[in-house]
Every structure is written in structure tokens, then in C-alpha cells.
């Protein structure tokens, strides 16, 4: 390898290390936010919670629609 290629490789390694540090920091911040807002320590816990919340939203939407239909029927809308 030439000196120029080695210097280029060294630069790429340095850039990769910097990017890795940035991504690691971002991950830590996101996991702290996940813990604070949703009480989840891992992405797996967050996924389970998200699925549960989605089911709850669908259930509430169904109940809302049923309530609207009942009101429309009861009050001839």
C-alpha cells in the first residue's frame, strides 16, 4: 500500500469512529427518552407496549363509533 492509500484509510477509520460515537450517544439519549416517557428499558419492551397501545386505540375507536351510532339512533339523527 502506498502512503496516500494508508492516509486515506486512516481518515476513513477516524470518520467511522466519530460516527460510531455519535450514534452511540444518540442511542443512549433515545433509550433514556423511551424510559422516561413510556417506562420501557429495551426496544423489545417498547415494541410490546406499542402493540398494546395500538389495540387500546382500536378498541376506543370502536367504542366511540358504537356510541355515535347509539346517539344517532336514540335521537334520530
DRENTORKOL-3810 file (N, C-alpha, C; in nm, 4 decimals):
REM DRENTORKOL-3810
@n.u->0.0834; n.v->-0.1179; n.w->0.0000; ca.u->0.0000; ca.v->0.0000; ca.w->0.0000; c.u->0.0881; c.v->0.1245; c.w->0.0000
@n.u->0.0364; n.v->0.2224; n.w->-0.0692; ca.u->0.1106; ca.v->0.3478; ca.w->-0.0727; c.u->0.0756; c.v->0.4321; c.w->0.0495
@n.u->0.1599; n.v->0.5288; n.w->0.0742; ca.u->0.1367; ca.v->0.6176; ca.w->0.1883; c.u->0.0034; c.v->0.6913; c.w->0.1732
@n.u->-0.0287; n.v->0.7298; n.w->0.0503; ca.u->-0.1529; ca.v->0.8016; ca.w->0.0232; c.u->-0.2740; c.v->0.7140; c.w->0.0576
@n.u->-0.2677; n.v->0.5865; n.w->0.0190; ca.u->-0.3777; ca.v->0.4942; ca.w->0.0480; c.u->-0.3902; c.v->0.4709; c.w->0.1984
@n.u->-0.2773; n.v->0.4606; n.w->0.2660; ca.u->-0.2792; ca.v->0.4404; ca.w->0.4108; c.u->-0.3388; c.v->0.5610; c.w->0.4827
@n.u->-0.3024; n.v->0.6807; n.w->0.4376; ca.u->-0.3581; ca.v->0.8018; ca.w->0.4975; c.u->-0.5094; c.v->0.8105; c.w->0.4736
@n.u->-0.5521; n.v->0.7729; n.w->0.3561; ca.u->-0.6958; ca.v->0.7724; ca.w->0.3233; c.u->-0.7694; c.v->0.6722; c.w->0.4122
@n.u->-0.7106; n.v->0.5549; n.w->0.4291; ca.u->-0.7683; ca.v->0.4515; ca.w->0.5139; c.u->-0.7764; c.v->0.4991; c.w->0.6596
@n.u->-0.6715; n.v->0.5634; n.w->0.7072; ca.u->-0.6689; ca.v->0.6175; ca.w->0.8436; c.u->-0.7800; c.v->0.7212; c.w->0.8616
@n.u->-0.7980; n.v->0.8058; n.w->0.7616; ca.u->-0.9037; ca.v->0.9078; ca.w->0.7661; c.u->-1.0418; c.v->0.8425; c.w->0.7724
@n.u->-1.0616; n.v->0.7382; n.w->0.6938; ca.u->-1.1893; ca.v->0.6678; ca.w->0.6943; c.u->-1.2151; c.v->0.6016; c.w->0.8299
@n.u->-1.1121; n.v->0.5457; n.w->0.8892; ca.u->-1.1255; ca.v->0.4832; ca.w->1.0211; c.u->-1.1620; c.v->0.5876; c.w->1.1257
@n.u->-1.0967; n.v->0.7014; n.w->1.1206; ca.u->-1.1255; ca.v->0.8100; ca.w->1.2146; c.u->-1.2693; c.v->0.8585; c.w->1.1987
@n.u->-1.3132; n.v->0.8756; n.w->1.0753; ca.u->-1.4510; ca.v->0.9183; ca.w->1.0493; c.u->-1.5508; c.v->0.8148; c.w->1.0998
@n.u->-1.5192; n.v->0.6881; n.w->1.0808; ca.u->-1.6072; ca.v->0.5812; ca.w->1.1271; c.u->-1.6167; c.v->0.5789; c.w->1.2791
@n.u->-1.5048; n.v->0.6006; n.w->1.3466; ca.u->-1.5056; ca.v->0.6051; ca.w->1.4928; c.u->-1.5902; c.v->0.7216; c.w->1.5428
@n.u->-1.5783; n.v->0.8364; n.w->1.4773; ca.u->-1.6561; ca.v->0.9538; ca.w->1.5151; c.u->-1.8051; c.v->0.9271; c.w->1.4962
@n.u->-1.8398; n.v->0.8700; n.w->1.3827; ca.u->-1.9806; ca.v->0.8389; ca.w->1.3542; c.u->-2.0346; c.v->0.7383; c.w->1.4546
@n.u->-1.9559; n.v->0.6383; n.w->1.4897; ca.u->-1.9968; ca.v->0.5391; ca.w->1.5882; c.u->-2.0234; c.v->0.6045; c.w->1.7235
@n.u->-1.9376; n.v->0.6958; n.w->1.7642; ca.u->-1.9570; ca.v->0.7675; ca.w->1.8905; c.u->-2.0857; c.v->0.8496; c.w->1.8878
@n.u->-2.1110; n.v->0.9158; n.w->1.7773; ca.u->-2.2330; ca.v->0.9952; ca.w->1.7634; c.u->-2.3568; c.v->0.9067; c.w->1.7714
@n.u->-2.3535; n.v->0.7959; n.w->1.7013; ca.u->-2.4680; ca.v->0.7043; ca.w->1.7008; c.u->-2.4905; c.v->0.6418; c.w->1.8385
@n.u->-2.3823; n.v->0.6098; n.w->1.9074; ca.u->-2.3933; ca.v->0.5537; ca.w->2.0420; c.u->-2.4571; c.v->0.6555; c.w->2.1356
@n.u->-2.4149; n.v->0.7802; n.w->2.1252; ca.u->-2.4735; ca.v->0.8867; ca.w->2.2056; c.u->-2.6211; c.v->0.9057; c.w->2.1761
@n.u->-2.6559; n.v->0.9013; n.w->2.0494; ca.u->-2.7961; ca.v->0.9141; ca.w->2.0100; c.u->-2.8787; c.v->0.7992; c.w->2.0664
@n.u->-2.8239; n.v->0.6797; n.w->2.0611; ca.u->-2.8940; ca.v->0.5619; ca.w->2.1141; c.u->-2.9205; c.v->0.5779; c.w->2.2634
@n.u->-2.8204; n.v->0.6234; n.w->2.3361; ca.u->-2.8350; ca.v->0.6428; ca.w->2.4814; c.u->-2.9455; c.v->0.7442; c.w->2.5098
@n.u->-2.9455; n.v->0.8542; n.w->2.4367; ca.u->-3.0474; ca.v->0.9581; ca.w->2.4561; c.u->-3.1864; c.v->0.9034; c.w->2.4245
@n.u->-3.1986; n.v->0.8303; n.w->2.3145; ca.u->-3.3286; ca.v->0.7752; ca.w->2.2760; c.u->-3.3788; c.v->0.6724; c.w->2.3775
@n.u->-3.2889; n.v->0.5901; n.w->2.4286; ca.u->-3.3298; ca.v->0.4913; ca.w->2.5294; c.u->-3.3724; c.v->0.5596; c.w->2.6596
@n.u->-3.3058; n.v->0.6674; n.w->2.6972; ca.u->-3.3462; ca.v->0.7431; ca.w->2.8163; c.u->-3.4844; c.v->0.8040; c.w->2.7963
@n.u->-3.5082; n.v->0.8575; n.w->2.6778; ca.u->-3.6385; ca.v->0.9148; ca.w->2.6463; c.u->-3.7471; c.v->0.8077; c.w->2.6503
@n.u->-3.7164; n.v->0.6919; n.w->2.5951; ca.u->-3.8095; ca.v->0.5790; ca.w->2.5948; c.u->-3.8449; c.v->0.5387; c.w->2.7374
@n.u->-3.7451; n.v->0.5359; n.w->2.8231; ca.u->-3.7656; ca.v->0.5009; ca.w->2.9634; c.u->-3.8508; c.v->0.6063; c.w->3.0327
@n.u->-3.8184; n.v->0.7325; n.w->3.0112; ca.u->-3.8872; ca.v->0.8423; ca.w->3.0793; c.u->-4.0333; c.v->0.8538; c.w->3.0355
@n.u->-4.0583; n.v->0.8466; n.w->2.9056; ca.u->-4.1933; ca.v->0.8688; ca.w->2.8544; c.u->-4.2830; c.v->0.7460; c.w->2.8612
@n.u->-4.2230; n.v->0.6266; n.w->2.8441; ca.u->-4.3050; ca.v->0.5068; ca.w->2.8325; c.u->-4.2690; c.v->0.3961; c.w->2.9317
@n.u->-4.1666; n.v->0.4167; n.w->3.0120; ca.u->-4.1283; ca.v->0.3168; ca.w->3.1112; c.u->-4.0686; c.v->0.1905; c.w->3.0518
@n.u->-4.0098; n.v->0.2012; n.w->2.9344; ca.u->-3.9509; ca.v->0.0856; ca.w->2.8663; c.u->-3.7982; c.v->0.0935; c.w->2.8722
@n.u->-3.7366; n.v->-0.0184; n.w->2.9077; ca.u->-3.5904; ca.v->-0.0224; ca.w->2.9157; c.u->-3.5249; c.v->-0.0751; c.w->2.7884
@n.u->-3.6028; n.v->-0.1432; n.w->2.7061; ca.u->-3.5467; ca.v->-0.2014; ca.w->2.5834; c.u->-3.6401; c.v->-0.1736; c.w->2.4656
@n.u->-3.5878; n.v->-0.1938; n.w->2.3458; ca.u->-3.6707; ca.v->-0.1773; ca.w->2.2269; c.u->-3.7779; c.v->-0.2855; c.w->2.2204
@n.u->-3.7476; n.v->-0.4042; n.w->2.2718; ca.u->-3.8459; ca.v->-0.5120; ca.w->2.2730; c.u->-3.9645; c.v->-0.4740; c.w->2.3615
@n.u->-3.9355; n.v->-0.4167; n.w->2.4781; ca.u->-4.0431; ca.v->-0.3712; ca.w->2.5663; c.u->-4.1248; c.v->-0.2621; c.w->2.4983
@n.u->-4.0581; n.v->-0.1732; n.w->2.4291; ca.u->-4.1271; ca.v->-0.0646; ca.w->2.3588; c.u->-4.2169; c.v->-0.1199; c.w->2.2488
@n.u->-4.1703; n.v->-0.2224; n.w->2.1797; ca.u->-4.2493; ca.v->-0.2832; ca.w->2.0733; c.u->-4.3752; c.v->-0.3475; c.w->2.1310
@n.u->-4.3591; n.v->-0.4187; n.w->2.2416; ca.u->-4.4740; ca.v->-0.4820; ca.w->2.3068; c.u->-4.5738; c.v->-0.3759; c.w->2.3521
@n.u->-4.5217; n.v->-0.2694; n.w->2.4124; ca.u->-4.6085; ca.v->-0.1606; ca.w->2.4594; c.u->-4.6792; c.v->-0.0920; c.w->2.3429
@n.u->-4.6085; n.v->-0.0714; n.w->2.2337; ca.u->-4.6676; ca.v->-0.0073; ca.w->2.1161; c.u->-4.7830; c.v->-0.0915; c.w->2.0623
@n.u->-4.7643; n.v->-0.2228; n.w->2.0562; ca.u->-4.8704; ca.v->-0.3111; ca.w->2.0067; c.u->-4.9912; c.v->-0.3075; c.w->2.0999
@n.u->-4.9669; n.v->-0.3061; n.w->2.2289; ca.u->-5.0747; ca.v->-0.2994; ca.w->2.3276; c.u->-5.1508; c.v->-0.1674; c.w->2.3142
@n.u->-5.0770; n.v->-0.0588; n.w->2.3005; ca.u->-5.1397; ca.v->0.0729; ca.w->2.2871; c.u->-5.2217; c.v->0.0815; c.w->2.1577
@n.u->-5.1716; n.v->0.0197; n.w->2.0518; ca.u->-5.2438; ca.v->0.0204; ca.w->1.9248; c.u->-5.3774; c.v->-0.0519; c.w->1.9397
@n.u->-5.3767; n.v->-0.1652; n.w->2.0104; ca.u->-5.5009; ca.v->-0.2387; ca.w->2.0350; c.u->-5.5977; c.v->-0.1539; c.w->2.1177
@n.u->-5.5450; n.v->-0.0827; n.w->2.2179; ca.u->-5.6291; ca.v->0.0028; ca.w->2.3005; c.u->-5.6924; c.v->0.1144; c.w->2.2175
@n.u->-5.6153; n.v->0.1732; n.w->2.1281; ca.u->-5.6669; ca.v->0.2795; ca.w->2.0415; c.u->-5.7781; c.v->0.2246; c.w->1.9522
@n.u->-5.7557; n.v->0.1080; n.w->1.8933; ca.u->-5.8584; ca.v->0.0481; ca.w->1.8075; c.u->-5.9856; c.v->0.0192; c.w->1.8867
@n.u->-5.9697; n.v->-0.0296; n.w->2.0077; ca.u->-6.0845; ca.v->-0.0570; ca.w->2.0931; c.u->-6.1608; c.v->0.0710; c.w->2.1249
@n.u->-6.0882; n.v->0.1771; n.w->2.1585; ca.u->-6.1535; ca.v->0.3052; ca.w->2.1882; c.u->-6.2242; c.v->0.3622; c.w->2.0656
@n.u->-6.1630; n.v->0.3457; n.w->1.9493; ca.u->-6.2266; ca.v->0.3934; ca.w->1.8261; c.u->-6.3567; c.v->0.3182; c.w->1.8003
@n.u->-6.3554; n.v->0.1875; n.w->1.8246; ca.u->-6.4757; ca.v->0.1060; ca.w->1.8062; c.u->-6.5846; c.v->0.1507; c.w->1.9026
@n.u->-6.5474; n.v->0.1710; n.w->2.0298; ca.u->-6.6451; ca.v->0.2162; ca.w->2.1298; c.u->-6.7008; c.v->0.3533; c.w->2.0934
@n.u->-6.6163; n.v->0.4403; n.w->2.0420; ca.u->-6.6602; ca.v->0.5737; ca.w->2.0015; c.u->-6.7624; c.v->0.5633; c.w->1.8890
@n.u->-6.7310; n.v->0.4823; n.w->1.7893; ca.u->-6.8217; ca.v->0.4653; ca.w->1.6754; c.u->-6.9554; c.v->0.4059; c.w->1.7214
@n.u->-6.9502; n.v->0.3094; n.w->1.8124; ca.u->-7.0730; ca.v->0.2490; ca.w->1.8642; c.u->-7.1546; c.v->0.3529; c.w->1.9406
@n.u->-7.0862; n.v->0.4369; n.w->2.0186; ca.u->-7.1554; ca.v->0.5421; ca.w->2.0928; c.u->-7.2215; c.v->0.6426; c.w->2.0002
@n.u->-7.1522; n.v->0.6792; n.w->1.8937; ca.u->-7.2081; ca.v->0.7732; ca.w->1.7956; c.u->-7.3321; c.v->0.7129; c.w->1.7308
@n.u->-7.3231; n.v->0.5857; n.w->1.6921; ca.u->-7.4382; ca.v->0.5193; ca.w->1.6291; c.u->-7.5567; c.v->0.5125; c.w->1.7245
@n.u->-7.5279; n.v->0.4854; n.w->1.8517; ca.u->-7.6347; ca.v->0.4786; ca.w->1.9510; c.u->-7.7005; c.v->0.6151; c.w->1.9669
@n.u->-7.6210; n.v->0.7207; n.w->1.9757; ca.u->-7.6766; ca.v->0.8555; ca.w->1.9857; c.u->-7.7613; c.v->0.8903; c.w->1.8633
@n.u->-7.7086; n.v->0.8544; n.w->1.7454; ca.u->-7.7835; ca.v->0.8822; ca.w->1.6225; c.u->-7.9169; c.v->0.8087; c.w->1.6224
@n.u->-7.9181; n.v->0.6844; n.w->1.6695; ca.u->-8.0398; ca.v->0.6038; ca.w->1.6742; c.u->-8.1363; c.v->0.6592; c.w->1.7794
@n.u->-8.0810; n.v->0.6885; n.w->1.8978; ca.u->-8.1657; ca.v->0.7354; ca.w->2.0085; c.u->-8.2272; c.v->0.8724; c.w->1.9803
@n.u->-8.1566; n.v->0.9564; n.w->1.9075; ca.u->-8.2039; ca.v->1.0923; ca.w->1.8833; c.u->-8.2386; c.v->1.1197; c.w->1.7374
@n.u->-8.2563; n.v->1.0134; n.w->1.6613; ca.u->-8.2995; ca.v->1.0224; ca.w->1.5193; c.u->-8.2176; c.v->1.1212; c.w->1.4365
@n.u->-8.0884; n.v->1.1079; n.w->1.4417; ca.u->-8.0021; ca.v->1.1928; ca.w->1.3582; c.u->-7.9873; c.v->1.1331; c.w->1.2223
END
